[in-house]
């Protein structure tokens, strides 16, 4: 048995360890407290965790001040994320295309060709637009060029979509993610704040204090997240600024070599193109620096917002702690008052003479004080019950179960005072105890016990439930007849049949008058109910016993004279056996 218990404990321990390990392993997969934005921005290095944290904290923004702080935090985090998207989209547009092969290369070539054709179509439309007003032929060509431009634009859009689906157009994917983010901001998820609940009771105050501590920890976690984000963005800003400051300024255009003016023009045009590209690159980098500055400012303001929120929660938590300490002081005061009252009760009942009464009064008074103190403490801890009908129903059911004997005894009293019940002075037998009824109360019946036909002086009490759930015999009614039994051992060496016959004659002679009277009484009863009459003659049987044969006697007698009749029969039977 011990080995089985050890194996069971070991198996349960392993299962518990496995379950805890699984919980820890899947801790990152726990459901978020607030729905996230549908924008898929993690693939482009855009950190949107601050916005998600701000939205999640909306569930704990209960007071108007906290709701204003949450709206401010969400606005700052959203603005910071918009700046990050703008930077990523511009950098993706300015980035050089990566040389790829296979389907992506074909899609890139197709998109490039479409852009070339679109540029040519736009140039042609511009030229034709100048003469279309005076030349009908040019007007027709203009319409054809516009149709061709629309066709080329559709082809470019299809190529870009195919390229984005294949993962080769980061700019399109970023723009789509930014658009999804903007759409989500136009219809933000509605998060209803979870109310803290009442703080009127000690239990509610403890729960509120712990809940405010949890909320404070969540706000502090969001504040630390924003602080780390400020550090990361500042490092990125400083790195980019140092790189921009080290770049030399663009050089002026070179002069044309002597004797070759065309070469000079080509070189000047090439230098001009490179200069424009470099200037655009520097402009983009300056814009990125500006956006980084804005992101740093938004993140710092977000940190300050969370600090204010944390201060508000700390103030609320101190208020709840004040109420909690007040409730604890009340509980301790009630306990002290209860102890003082118990001491006063002991001194008040100290001078009484009856030690038993003194102990009883002390116990009842102490019990009353303790019950009253416990009730008051429970009201302070849990407050008055809210579901009063349910509590009353449960209390009634519990009292019904506990007081079942008293309830049955009360209804049994109505049975006992009825026509076929008992009266004071009746001689009855209840649960094997015989005696005279001396008291019939609402809940109990008291007998003066009768031993062998004589009072013993003992008072025996019975709950009146015996009248419903048990049985009793009343020997004080009309007739008062009962069958009594005796066992007489057959003396060794004597004829058992002759002895039994002689004893039968003795019993019949002794109980003849009672048997006749009983038959007459029973005959009246059987006629009243239409049943068959039955005899009252004594019965004598021979039965084997432990020391030989035994003679079993069964005879009719009156209940009150049962012991007297049995004594006379014993006397005559002993005389008969002695003479034999």
Beta strands, then each sheet from edge to edge (+ up, - down):
strand 1: 427-430
strand 2: 433-440
strand 3: 444-450
strand 4: 455-463
strand 5: 472-474
strand 6: 481-489
strand 7: 539-545
strand 8: 548-558
sheet 1: 4+ 3- 2+ 1- 5+
sheet 2: 6+ 8- 7+
end
